[in-house]
Amino acid sequence: MRLVSRQDDRVHPKPEILLSEDQKRIVWDLRISGPSARTALADRLDMHNGAVTRLSRELIALGLVEEHVQDQRAGRGRPIVPLGISSRGGYAAGATLHPGWLEIALVDFAGTVIVRDLEPFDSPDPRAFVEAVDRRLRGLSMSHNVLRSRFLGLGVAATGPTLAGDPTRRWTVDWLQGWRDLDLQRLFADYLGLPVWIENDGTLAALAEYYDSGLIRTCSSAIVFFIGHGVGGGIIVDRAILRGEHGNAGEIGRLFPGKSKRPSGIDLLAELQAAGADIRALNEVEMHQDTHAALIDAWVERAGEQLAVAADSGVAWLDPGAIVVSGALPLPILHALGAALERADWATAFPHLPRPKMHVSRLGSWAAAVGAALLPIHQLVAPNAER
């Protein structure tokens, strides 16, 4: 279900490196399976040994794959030298906004986070955002010695669904009204002079959690709940991002109308404020966990019941291998939400059926920025990067 339109080149920028499908298959297999001998790659990919040798030589020359030299012990014959993903293949950046702060992450080609950077930011103007990102990228690239490395692109995690008839424009949340009805990809790419990808924050959180949790090696599908200022989600199917026909797969916020109680960060914030807490942003919730423990526990139970409805529907339709709870809330609250989901009826009603594994994020609010940084790399090497 890929988007095909006259704006396609802007929605899907040209990658920094163009790989053949067979080259992608090798890199992707190594990303999933880990370092492997050439003969094992040939068997798994149903390729001739000679073809794997030639393709791996090309990928080594590109700096994307490297030989993992092992200690040679006493024995006959030439030792087997596994191939693995090279962290020196390049790096990418990701950026996102939360109410009150800007997050930027850099990751290397192996998917390892190089740095996570946070600074106060409260402007609704996308031009102020891209100026801040430009300034911080220059500083971070210099301070972490990657300025001379191959830059693979910038991913931006944006809020809100794409608009009807134009996948380059989004209906962002109220506090980012300045981002609405703009071709953000063109705006950012023109200013930076770099390849830029823009995707929903829930979708990018799903990508980050899929990589970070190791699920990419153990299951081919997952659904992720991302509890930020609002509530959203992302879907992985056959190890590819599921965007949907209109790019809005995972927009579960529509299940919970804005005027009703919702399993969202702003909803918890409002309850804490109504109870007298002096709190203005999600990154301050942690300071009130002890003083408002009973309120937070009650909110978790109610929000868990609401998310269980979405989980039940997702399991029925997609049969995922895993469900992940992620978001900008403190990790203890995310763990409590995960526990509430596991107690819900959907998880116990059919004991004779397999059910998805439950995971709770280790990244927290950083999932969106890390996923945004992973996006240019994922698009470069995944045989079917999205659906």
NORGI-V260114 format. One record per pair of residues at least 12 apart in sequence whose C-alpha atoms are under 8 Angstrom apart, sorted by the first residue. I is the first residue (numbers start at 1). GAP is how many residues later the second one is. D is the distance in whole Angstrom. If there is no record, write none. Layout:
I_GAP_D / I_GAP_D
//
This chain:
1_242_8 / 1_243_6 / 1_244_5 / 1_386_5 / 2_241_8 / 2_242_7 / 2_243_7 / 2_384_7 / 2_385_5 / 3_242_7 / 3_243_7 / 3_244_8 / 7_159_8 / 7_160_8 / 7_161_7 / 10_158_7 / 10_175_7 / 10_176_7 / 11_156_7 / 11_157_6 / 11_174_7 / 11_186_7 / 11_187_8 / 12_185_7 / 13_182_6 / 13_183_7 / 13_184_7 / 14_181_7 / 15_137_7 / 15_138_8 / 15_180_7 / 15_361_7 / 15_364_7 / 15_365_6 / 16_135_8 / 16_136_6 / 16_137_7 / 16_179_8 / 16_364_8 / 17_363_7 / 18_362_7 / 19_361_7 / 19_362_7 / 21_362_7 / 22_33_8 / 23_32_6 / 23_33_8 / 23_36_7 / 24_356_8 / 24_357_5 / 24_358_6 / 24_359_6 / 25_20_8 / 25_356_8 / 25_357_8 / 25_358_6 / 26_15_7 / 26_19_8 / 26_30_8 / 27_37_8 / 27_38_7 / 27_58_7 / 27_354_7 / 28_353_6 / 28_354_6 / 28_355_7 / 29_12_8 / 30_53_8 / 30_54_6 / 30_55_6 / 31_53_8 / 31_54_7 / 31_79_8 / 32_184_6 / 32_185_5 / 33_184_6 / 34_50_6 / 34_51_8 / 35_33_8 / 35_47_6 / 35_48_5 / 35_49_4 / 35_50_7 / 36_46_5 / 36_47_5 / 36_48_7 / 37_43_7 / 37_44_6 / 37_45_4 / 37_46_6 / 38_14_7 / 38_15_7 / 38_44_7 / 38_45_7 / 62_27_7 / 63_23_7 / 63_25_6 / 63_26_5 / 64_21_6 / 64_22_5 / 64_23_8 / 64_24_7 / 64_25_4 / 64_26_8 / 64_45_7 / 65_18_7 / 65_19_6 / 65_20_5 / 65_21_5 / 65_24_7 / 66_17_6 / 66_18_6 / 66_19_6 / 66_20_5 / 67_14_6 / 67_15_6 / 67_16_5 / 67_17_6 / 68_13_6 / 68_14_5 / 68_15_6 / 68_16_7 / 69_12_6 / 69_13_7 / 85_24_8 / 85_25_6 / 86_23_7 / 86_24_6 / 87_21_5 / 87_22_5 / 87_23_5 / 87_24_8 / 87_25_8 / 88_20_7 / 88_21_7 / 88_61_8 / 89_19_7 / 89_20_5 / 89_21_8 / 89_61_7 / 90_18_6 / 90_19_5 / 90_59_6 / 90_60_5 / 90_61_6 / 90_62_6 / 91_15_7 / 91_16_6 / 91_17_4 / 91_18_6 / 91_55_8 / 91_58_7 / 91_59_6 / 91_60_5 / 91_61_6 / 91_62_8 / 92_14_6 / 92_15_6 / 92_16_6 / 92_17_8 / 92_59_6 / 92_60_5 / 92_61_5 / 92_62_6 / 92_63_8 / 92_281_5 / 92_282_7 / 92_284_7 / 92_285_7 / 93_12_6 / 93_13_4 / 93_14_6 / 93_44_8 / 93_60_6 / 93_61_5 / 93_62_6 / 93_279_7 / 93_280_4 / 93_281_8 / 94_12_6 / 94_60_6 / 94_61_5 / 94_62_6 / 94_63_7 / 94_275_5 / 94_276_6 / 94_277_7 / 94_278_4 / 94_279_4 / 94_280_7 / 95_38_7 / 95_59_8 / 95_60_6 / 95_61_5 / 95_62_6 / 95_273_8 / 95_274_5 / 95_275_8 / 95_277_6 / 95_278_7 / 96_60_6 / 96_61_5 / 96_62_7 / 96_105_8 / 96_272_7 / 96_273_5 / 96_276_8 / 97_24_8 / 97_60_8 / 97_61_8 / 98_130_8 / 98_131_7 / 99_22_8 / 99_23_7 / 99_76_8 / 99_130_7 / 99_182_7 / 99_183_8 / 100_20_6 / 100_21_5 / 100_22_5 / 100_181_7 / 101_17_7 / 101_18_6 / 101_19_4 / 101_20_4 / 101_21_6 / 102_16_6 / 102_17_5 / 102_18_6 / 102_19_6 / 103_13_7 / 103_14_6 / 103_15_5 / 103_16_7 / 103_263_7 / 103_266_6 / 104_12_6 / 104_13_5 / 104_14_6 / 104_29_8 / 104_265_6 / 104_266_8 / 105_12_6 / 105_264_6 / 105_265_6 / 105_268_6 / 106_264_7 / 106_267_6 / 107_263_7 / 107_266_6 / 107_267_7 / 109_268_7 / 111_100_8 / 111_263_7 / 113_257_8 / 114_30_8 / 115_29_8 / 124_51_7 / 124_52_5 / 124_53_7 / 124_54_5 / 124_55_7 / 125_51_8 / 125_53_5 / 125_54_7 / 126_52_7 / 126_53_6 / 126_58_8 / 130_58_6 / 130_61_8 / 130_62_8 / 134_58_7 / 152_43_8 / 152_224_6 / 152_225_7 / 153_41_6 / 153_42_5 / 153_43_6 / 153_44_8 / 153_220_8 / 153_223_6 / 154_40_7 / 154_41_6 / 154_42_5 / 154_43_6 / 154_218_7 / 154_219_6 / 154_222_7 / 155_41_6 / 155_42_5 / 155_43_6 / 155_44_8 / 155_216_8 / 155_217_4 / 155_218_5 / 155_219_8 / 155_220_6 / 155_221_7 / 156_40_7 / 156_41_6 / 156_42_5 / 156_43_6 / 156_213_7 / 156_216_5 / 156_217_8 / 157_41_6 / 157_42_5 / 157_43_6 / 157_44_4 / 157_47_7 / 157_211_6 / 157_212_7 / 157_214_8 / 157_215_6 / 158_14_8 / 158_40_7 / 158_41_6 / 158_42_5 / 158_43_5 / 159_12_8 / 159_13_5 / 159_14_6 / 159_41_6 / 159_42_6 / 160_12_4 / 160_13_6 / 160_40_7 / 160_91_8 / 161_39_7 / 161_86_8 / 161_87_6 / 161_90_7 / 162_84_7 / 162_85_7 / 162_86_7 / 164_82_8 / 167_79_7 / 167_80_7 / 168_14_8 / 168_15_5 / 168_16_7 / 168_17_7 / 169_12_5 / 169_13_6 / 169_14_5 / 169_15_7 / 170_12_8 / 184_14_8 / 185_12_7 / 185_13_6 / 197_178_7 / 197_179_7 / 198_174_8 / 199_173_8 / 201_31_8 / 201_167_5 / 201_171_8 / 202_22_8 / 202_23_7 / 202_24_6 / 202_30_5 / 202_31_4 / 202_32_5 / 202_48_7 / 202_49_8 / 202_166_7 / 203_30_6 / 203_31_4 / 203_32_7 / 203_38_7 / 203_40_8 / 203_47_7 / 204_30_7 / 204_163_7 / 204_164_5 / 204_165_8 / 204_166_8 / 204_167_4 / 204_168_6 / 204_171_7 / 205_19_8 / 205_21_7 / 205_28_8 / 205_29_7 / 205_121_7 / 205_162_5 / 205_163_4 / 205_164_8 / 205_165_8 / 205_166_5 / 205_167_8 / 206_17_7 / 206_18_5 / 206_19_8 / 206_20_8 / 206_27_7 / 206_28_5 / 206_29_6 / 206_30_7 / 206_161_8 / 206_165_7 / 207_27_8 / 207_29_7 / 207_34_7 / 207_164_5 / 207_167_8 / 207_168_8 / 208_159_6 / 208_160_7 / 208_162_6 / 208_163_4 / 208_164_8 / 208_166_7 / 209_15_8 / 209_115_7 / 209_117_8 / 209_152_7 / 209_154_8 / 209_158_7 / 209_162_8 / 210_12_8 / 210_26_8 / 213_148_8 / 213_149_8 / 215_107_8 / 216_23_7 / 219_102_6 / 219_103_7 / 220_16_7 / 220_17_6 / 220_18_5 / 220_19_5 / 220_100_8 / 220_101_7 / 221_14_8 / 221_15_5 / 221_16_4 / 221_17_6 / 221_18_6 / 221_99_5 / 221_100_5 / 221_101_7 / 222_13_6 / 222_14_5 / 222_15_7 / 222_98_5 / 222_99_6 / 222_100_5 / 222_101_6 / 222_102_7 / 223_12_5 / 223_13_6 / 223_91_7 / 223_97_7 / 223_99_7 / 223_100_5 / 223_101_6 / 224_99_6 / 224_100_5 / 224_101_6 / 224_102_7 / 225_98_8 / 225_99_6 / 225_100_5 / 225_101_6 / 225_102_7 / 226_99_6 / 226_100_5 / 226_101_5 / 226_102_8 / 227_36_7 / 227_37_6 / 227_38_6 / 227_98_8 / 227_99_6 / 227_100_4 / 227_101_6 / 227_102_7 / 228_36_6 / 228_37_5 / 228_38_8 / 228_99_5 / 228_100_5 / 228_101_7 / 228_137_7 / 229_35_6 / 229_36_5 / 229_37_5 / 229_53_7 / 229_99_8 / 230_23_7 / 230_33_8 / 230_34_5 / 230_35_6 / 230_36_6 / 231_21_7 / 231_22_5 / 231_31_8 / 231_32_7 / 231_33_5 / 231_34_7 / 232_18_6 / 232_19_5 / 232_20_5 / 232_21_6 / 233_17_5 / 233_18_6 / 233_19_6 / 234_15_7 / 234_16_5 / 234_17_8 / 235_14_7 / 235_15_6 / 237_83_8 / 239_146_8 / 240_142_8 / 240_144_6 / 240_145_5 / 240_146_5 / 240_147_7 / 241_144_6 / 241_145_4 / 241_146_6 / 242_144_6 / 242_145_5 / 243_143_7 / 243_144_6 / 244_143_7 / 252_58_7 / 255_55_8 / 262_41_7 / 262_44_8 / 263_39_8 / 263_40_4 / 263_41_8 / 263_43_7 / 263_44_7 / 264_39_8 / 265_17_7 / 265_63_8 / 265_64_7 / 266_16_8 / 268_28_8 / 268_31_7 / 269_12_7 / 269_13_7 / 269_16_8 / 271_24_8 / 272_20_8 / 272_23_8 / 282_46_7 / 282_47_7 / 283_45_8 / 283_46_7 / 283_47_8 / 285_44_7 / 285_45_7 / 286_44_6 / 300_33_7 / 300_36_7 / 300_37_6 / 300_40_7 / 301_36_7 / 301_39_6 / 303_34_7 / 304_33_6 / 304_34_8 / 304_36_5 / 304_37_5 / 304_40_8 / 305_35_7 / 305_36_7 / 305_39_7 / 307_34_7 / 308_33_6 / 308_36_6 / 308_37_8 / 308_38_7 / 309_37_8 / 311_12_8 / 311_35_8 / 312_34_5 / 315_41_8 / 319_36_8 / 319_37_8 / 320_36_6 / 321_34_7 / 321_35_5 / 321_36_6 / 322_34_4 / 322_35_5 / 322_36_6 / 322_37_7 / 323_33_6 / 323_34_6 / 323_35_5 / 323_36_6 / 324_14_8 / 324_34_6 / 324_35_5 / 324_36_5 / 324_37_7 / 325_12_7 / 325_13_6 / 325_34_6 / 325_35_5 / 325_36_6 / 326_34_6 / 326_35_5 / 326_37_8 / 326_38_6 / 326_39_8 / 326_41_7 / 327_34_8 / 327_37_5 / 327_38_5 / 327_40_7 / 328_36_5 / 328_37_4 / 328_38_8 / 329_35_7 / 329_36_7 / 330_34_7 / 331_30_8 / 331_31_7 / 331_33_6 / 334_26_7 / 334_27_7 / 335_25_6 / 338_20_7 / 338_21_7 / 338_22_6 / 342_16_7
//
